[in-house]
Structures are given as structure tokens and as C-alpha cells.
């Protein structure tokens, strides 16, 4: 069936299209009786406003773009829930794209969203993103852009983050406070800012406690789809390289769970032989044996905050005012479980 138009409602009631439109929008110059007749007939005929026409008139698409490295990931799935929950309240559709940690794919997805005329873009950068021209293109087209989690400090836009350096420092300090003397770090890829900051937090905690920093104790994980296997592989390598390590701070929970699995298989006792702290507080971290001490990273709250900031900027742009950029830093917490003494 063809969608019902304003003209059909107007013809049946023998009034003008303008009157119908005003009645549906509760204009004060339309009588209560006319409003009631129009709304009753519109409901009977199952009238739906033409979203495309409304968007043309308001110059809004009522859609936003969201680019994330991984969808099947506890943290990012929590972020998505937070974003979608807020977007629905404001009547926005969210186009969700996955970059698969690929810079080239991320660039294409930015252009795709711009062609779709989204009202704004939310993004967490791919591990391979080192050039930011595609992000500056968004800003050059007067489109609000908000980064979250994995960000680029050199791009002038709003950002929603945690204090990764502080959180990593706290995680490493916990290992030191519980008696660890030689602490390794399974870090993320070299480029993402959060990976850099977690490494720097680990390093500073060592130096502040007069413990030497040994680069051979740092193992790199790309932290993509193979995070679990990377955790197992690095744990296996660590046992070959450094039998005296008694603590590890690990960049993500999935890598940490892989490491715990490998240690369990090799008869290494946790935390008696090696203590482990992860990062993000994924659901599995509480059910693996032993349960994983970790940093609680507020994914849902990050998603909510990211959309709210984007919405503010879209309204600022709509009202022809200047966009006010903000850096929003959310709190984290150390969750102590069985993997540390």
C-alpha cells in the first residue's frame, strides 16, 4: 500500500494541506475541533510523516555514524548500548560500522558516512591509524566529530576518555603492593594513544617504586580478533624468557584470559607464582578460574557521554553558534579478585 499523504487527509476533511500540517504539529491558530478531527483521521489511515521530506526541510538526516574497531567485544558492545540508548531518546538512527583495526577501511567508512549526510560522527580509532586527514575532512565540512577511547590528540575535536595512564599506574602499583618484584607488561599495539598511556603508566609505577624498567619485559599484542591467542602465546614466551617474573599488567582482559589459560595448562599457580591484572572488567574476567583482577572501564557511560557531547555540538551547529570542544574524562576503578595476592 502507498503511504498516506497530507493531501489525502486534507481532501477527506475538505480543508487545506497547510491546515492539516499545522493541526498535526499543534499550531495554536488551529482550533481544538479541527486538530482532533485531523489527528483521528491520521491515526485511522495510519499516516506516517515523510522522514525524507522533513529532513530536507530541516537540513537534518537524524542519523549519526559510529565507527568502532570491533563490534564483538565486551567494551565496545557496552559503548554501543550507551550510544544507541541516548540516540533513541533524541530520535536519531545510528549507523554502526566496524573498521577491523584497519586505517584504510576507516578512511572509506568516513567518506561513506559523509556521503550519507549524517549529522555527526562518533569514532574510536583503528590501531593502524597514524594519519588524520580523513578526520580533519569531517571537521572541514562542519560535521561534529567526537572521539572516544582510542583517540588522536592532534585532532581538534571533543574526546571522551579515561585516564589510561593513571589506571595503568594503579594496576601496576597493586602488583607492587602485593609483593611482586619483577613485573612484565603485555601492551597493545604501538600507535593507539590508550596503549601508549597504559604503557607509560606501567613504566612510571616501576620507576616511582625504585624498580628498574626492563624493555625485554614488555610484550606487544595487536589486541584484535586474536587477543586470546596472543595472550597464550605471550605467556608461553614469557615463561621461556623470564622465569623470575612474578607479576604481569595486561592491556586487555581478553589477552589476560588467554595468559591465565596458558599458565593453568602449564601448571603455573596464580597468584602464588604469577599475579595478573587485566583491563576493562569484561564479564569473563569474573568467571574464569582464578577470577581476574582488572581495571573497570565504564563502556556504557562512555557511550552515553559521547552521544550527549555529539548532540550538544549538533545543536550548536544548528543554532549557528560556535562548537565548544570538550575533553571528558571518566573515572575507572581497580577490581581486586583472585589473580592477585
C-alpha positions as CSV (number, residue, x, y, z in Angstrom):
1,X,0.0,0.0,0.0
2,X,1.1,3.5,-0.8
3,X,1.9,5.7,2.3
4,X,-0.9,8.1,3.1
5,X,-0.2,11.8,2.3
6,X,-1.3,15.1,3.9
7,X,-3.3,15.8,0.7
8,X,-5.4,12.7,1.2
9,X,-6.2,13.7,4.7
10,X,-7.0,17.3,3.6
11,X,-9.3,16.1,0.8
12,X,-11.3,13.8,3.1
13,X,-11.8,16.6,5.6
14,X,-12.3,19.3,2.9
15,X,-9.6,21.5,4.4
16,X,-6.2,22.7,3.1
17,X,-2.9,20.7,3.3
18,X,-1.4,23.6,5.4
19,X,-4.2,23.3,7.9
20,X,-3.6,19.5,8.2
21,X,0.1,20.1,8.7
22,X,-0.4,22.7,11.3
23,X,-3.0,20.6,13.1
24,X,-0.6,17.6,13.4
25,X,2.0,20.0,14.8
26,X,-0.4,21.5,17.3
27,X,-0.2,25.1,16.0
28,X,-2.1,27.5,18.2
29,X,-4.0,29.1,15.3
30,X,-5.8,25.8,14.6
31,X,-9.0,25.1,16.6
32,X,-9.1,22.1,19.0
33,X,-12.0,20.6,17.0
34,X,-10.0,20.7,13.7
35,X,-6.9,19.2,15.5
36,X,-9.0,16.4,16.9
37,X,-10.5,15.6,13.5
38,X,-7.2,15.6,11.7
39,X,-5.4,13.5,14.3
40,X,-8.2,11.0,14.5
41,X,-8.2,10.5,10.7
42,X,-4.4,10.4,10.5
43,X,-4.4,7.6,13.1
44,X,-7.2,5.7,11.3
45,X,-5.3,5.9,8.0
46,X,-2.0,5.1,9.7
47,X,-0.4,8.3,8.5
48,X,3.4,8.5,8.9
49,X,5.3,11.7,8.3
50,X,7.7,11.6,5.3
51,X,11.0,11.5,7.0
52,X,12.9,12.3,3.9
53,X,10.8,15.5,3.3
54,X,11.2,16.5,6.9
55,X,15.0,16.0,6.7
56,X,15.2,18.1,3.5
57,X,13.2,20.9,5.2
58,X,15.2,20.9,8.5
59,X,18.5,20.1,6.8
60,X,19.0,17.2,9.2
61,X,19.3,13.5,8.4
62,X,18.5,12.4,12.0
63,X,21.3,9.9,11.6
64,X,24.7,9.7,13.1
65,X,27.7,7.5,12.2
66,X,29.6,5.3,14.6
67,X,32.9,3.7,13.7
68,X,34.5,1.2,16.1
69,X,37.4,-1.2,15.7
70,X,35.4,-4.3,16.8
71,X,31.7,-5.0,17.4
72,X,32.1,-8.4,19.0
73,X,34.0,-7.0,22.0
74,X,32.7,-6.6,25.5
75,X,33.9,-3.0,25.9
76,X,32.7,-1.8,22.5
77,X,29.4,-3.6,22.8
78,X,28.8,-1.7,26.0
79,X,29.7,1.6,24.3
80,X,27.2,0.8,21.5
81,X,24.4,0.2,24.0
82,X,25.1,3.5,25.7
83,X,25.2,5.4,22.4
84,X,22.0,3.8,21.0
85,X,20.1,4.3,24.3
86,X,20.7,8.1,24.2
87,X,20.3,8.4,20.4
88,X,16.8,6.7,20.5
89,X,15.7,9.3,23.1
90,X,16.5,12.1,20.7
91,X,15.1,10.3,17.6
92,X,18.4,9.5,15.9
93,X,19.3,6.4,13.9
94,X,22.8,5.1,14.5
95,X,24.8,3.7,11.5
96,X,27.3,1.3,13.1
97,X,30.5,0.4,11.1
98,X,33.4,-1.8,12.1
99,X,36.9,-0.8,10.9
100,X,38.5,-4.1,11.9
101,X,41.5,-2.1,13.1
102,X,42.2,-1.1,9.5
103,X,43.2,2.5,8.7
104,X,42.3,2.1,5.0
105,X,38.8,0.8,5.9
106,X,38.3,3.5,8.5
107,X,39.0,6.2,5.8
108,X,36.5,4.6,3.4
109,X,33.9,4.5,6.1
110,X,34.3,8.2,7.0
111,X,33.7,9.0,3.3
112,X,30.7,6.7,3.2
113,X,29.1,8.5,6.2
114,X,29.8,11.9,4.8
115,X,28.1,10.8,1.5
116,X,25.1,9.6,3.6
117,X,25.0,13.2,5.0
118,X,25.0,12.0,8.7
119,X,24.6,14.8,11.2
120,X,27.7,13.8,13.2
121,X,30.2,11.1,13.7
122,X,31.5,9.1,16.7
123,X,34.7,7.2,16.3
124,X,37.2,5.1,18.2
125,X,40.3,4.8,16.0
126,X,41.8,1.7,14.5
127,X,45.2,0.6,15.8
128,X,46.7,1.3,12.4
129,X,45.6,4.9,12.2
130,X,48.6,7.3,12.0
131,X,47.4,9.9,9.6
132,X,44.4,12.1,10.4
133,X,43.5,13.8,7.2
134,X,40.2,11.9,6.9
135,X,39.2,13.1,10.4
136,X,40.1,16.7,9.6
137,X,37.9,16.3,6.4
138,X,34.9,15.7,8.7
139,X,35.6,18.9,10.6
140,X,36.3,20.9,7.4
141,X,32.7,20.0,6.3
142,X,31.2,21.4,9.6
143,X,30.3,18.0,10.8
144,X,30.6,17.4,14.6
145,X,33.2,14.7,15.4
146,X,33.6,13.1,18.8
147,X,36.3,10.6,19.5
148,X,36.2,8.1,22.4
149,X,38.6,5.5,23.9
150,X,41.2,5.4,21.1
151,X,41.8,9.0,20.2
152,X,44.2,11.3,18.3
153,X,45.5,14.2,20.5
154,X,46.4,16.1,17.3
155,X,42.8,16.3,16.0
156,X,40.9,19.3,17.3
157,X,37.6,17.9,18.4
158,X,35.8,16.6,21.5
159,X,37.0,13.4,23.2
160,X,35.6,11.1,25.8
161,X,38.3,9.0,27.5
162,X,39.5,7.6,30.8
163,X,42.8,8.4,32.4
164,X,44.6,5.4,30.9
165,X,48.0,6.4,32.4
166,X,46.5,6.7,35.9
167,X,44.6,3.5,35.7
168,X,47.7,1.6,34.5
169,X,49.7,3.1,37.3
170,X,47.1,1.9,39.8
171,X,47.1,-1.6,38.3
172,X,50.9,-1.9,38.4
173,X,51.0,-0.3,41.9
174,X,48.6,-3.0,43.1
175,X,51.0,-5.7,41.9
176,X,53.9,-4.0,43.7
177,X,51.8,-3.5,46.9
178,X,51.0,-7.3,46.9
179,X,54.7,-8.2,46.8
180,X,55.6,-8.5,43.1
181,X,59.3,-7.8,42.4
182,X,59.6,-8.3,38.7
183,X,56.6,-7.2,36.6
184,X,56.1,-7.7,32.9
185,X,53.6,-5.8,30.7
186,X,51.6,-7.2,27.8
187,X,50.9,-3.9,26.0
188,X,48.7,-3.1,23.0
189,X,49.8,-2.0,19.5
190,X,52.3,0.8,19.2
191,X,50.0,3.5,17.8
192,X,46.8,3.9,19.8
193,X,47.1,6.6,22.4
194,X,45.4,4.5,25.1
195,X,48.0,1.7,24.5
196,X,50.8,4.3,24.8
197,X,49.4,5.8,28.0
198,X,48.9,2.4,29.7
199,X,52.5,1.5,28.9
200,X,53.7,4.9,30.4
201,X,51.6,4.3,33.5
202,X,53.1,0.9,34.0
203,X,56.6,2.3,33.5
204,X,56.1,5.3,35.9
205,X,54.8,3.0,38.6
206,X,58.0,0.9,38.4
207,X,60.3,4.0,38.5
208,X,58.4,5.6,41.4
209,X,58.9,2.4,43.4
210,X,62.7,2.3,42.6
211,X,62.2,-0.8,40.4
212,X,64.2,-0.9,37.1
213,X,62.4,-0.7,33.8
214,X,63.4,-3.6,31.6
215,X,62.2,-3.3,28.0
216,X,62.6,-7.1,27.5
217,X,59.6,-7.5,29.9
218,X,57.3,-5.7,27.5
219,X,55.4,-7.9,25.0
220,X,53.3,-6.4,22.2
221,X,49.8,-7.6,21.4
222,X,47.8,-6.2,18.5
223,X,44.6,-6.9,20.6
224,X,42.4,-7.6,17.6
225,X,40.4,-10.8,16.9
226,X,43.3,-13.0,18.1
227,X,43.6,-11.4,21.5
228,X,43.0,-14.7,23.4
229,X,45.7,-16.5,21.3
230,X,48.1,-13.6,21.7
231,X,47.7,-13.8,25.5
232,X,48.5,-17.5,25.4
233,X,51.4,-17.0,23.0
234,X,53.0,-14.2,25.0
235,X,52.5,-16.1,28.3
236,X,54.3,-19.1,26.7
237,X,57.2,-16.8,25.5
238,X,57.4,-15.1,28.9
239,X,58.0,-18.5,30.6
240,X,60.8,-19.2,28.2
241,X,62.4,-15.7,28.5
242,X,61.9,-14.7,32.2
243,X,61.3,-17.4,34.7
244,X,61.7,-14.9,37.5
245,X,58.7,-12.7,36.6
246,X,56.1,-12.8,39.4
247,X,53.6,-10.2,38.1
248,X,52.0,-9.0,34.8
249,X,49.9,-6.0,33.9
250,X,48.0,-6.8,30.7
251,X,46.4,-4.3,28.4
252,X,43.0,-6.0,27.9
253,X,41.1,-8.7,29.8
254,X,40.9,-11.0,26.7
255,X,44.7,-11.1,26.4
256,X,44.8,-11.7,30.2
257,X,42.3,-14.6,30.0
258,X,44.5,-16.1,27.3
259,X,47.5,-15.8,29.5
260,X,45.7,-17.3,32.5
261,X,44.6,-20.2,30.3
262,X,48.2,-20.9,29.2
263,X,49.5,-20.7,32.8
264,X,46.8,-23.1,34.0
265,X,47.7,-25.5,31.3
266,X,51.4,-25.4,32.2
267,X,50.8,-25.8,35.9
268,X,51.8,-22.2,36.9
269,X,49.9,-21.2,40.0
270,X,48.1,-17.9,40.0
271,X,48.7,-15.8,42.1
272,X,51.2,-17.8,44.0
273,X,53.7,-18.0,41.1
274,X,52.5,-15.1,39.0
275,X,49.9,-12.3,39.8
276,X,47.9,-10.8,36.9
277,X,45.9,-7.6,36.5
278,X,43.9,-7.0,33.3
279,X,42.0,-4.1,31.9
280,X,38.3,-3.4,31.1
281,X,36.4,-5.7,33.5
282,X,34.8,-7.9,30.8
283,X,32.2,-10.4,32.0
284,X,34.5,-13.4,31.6
285,X,37.1,-11.8,33.9
286,X,34.8,-12.6,36.9
287,X,34.0,-16.3,35.9
288,X,37.4,-17.5,34.7
289,X,39.4,-19.5,37.3
290,X,41.1,-17.8,39.1
291,X,38.9,-14.7,38.6
292,X,40.8,-11.8,37.2
293,X,41.8,-8.6,39.0
294,X,41.2,-5.8,36.5
295,X,40.5,-2.1,35.8
296,X,36.8,-1.4,35.4
297,X,36.4,0.7,32.3
298,X,32.9,2.3,32.1
299,X,31.9,1.4,28.5
300,X,28.2,2.2,28.8
301,X,28.8,5.5,30.4
302,X,31.4,6.4,27.8
303,X,28.8,5.7,25.0
304,X,26.2,7.9,26.8
305,X,28.7,10.7,27.3
306,X,30.0,10.5,23.7
307,X,26.5,10.8,22.2
308,X,25.5,13.6,24.6
309,X,28.5,15.6,23.6
310,X,27.9,15.0,19.9
311,X,24.2,16.0,20.3
312,X,25.3,19.3,22.0
313,X,27.6,20.1,19.1
314,X,24.9,19.2,16.5
315,X,22.6,21.7,18.3
316,X,25.3,24.3,18.5
317,X,25.8,24.0,14.7
318,X,22.1,24.0,14.1
319,X,21.8,27.3,16.0
320,X,24.7,28.7,14.0
321,X,26.8,29.1,17.2
322,X,30.4,28.0,17.6
323,X,31.1,24.4,18.5
324,X,32.6,24.2,22.0
325,X,35.0,21.2,22.2
326,X,35.4,19.3,25.4
327,X,37.6,16.6,26.8
328,X,35.5,14.4,29.1
329,X,37.5,12.1,31.4
330,X,35.5,9.2,33.1
331,X,36.5,7.5,36.3
332,X,37.9,4.0,36.5
333,X,38.2,1.6,39.4
334,X,40.6,-1.3,40.4
335,X,38.6,-4.5,40.9
336,X,40.5,-6.9,43.1
337,X,39.9,-10.6,42.5
338,X,41.7,-14.0,42.8
339,X,44.5,-13.4,40.3
340,X,46.4,-11.1,42.7
341,X,47.5,-11.8,46.2
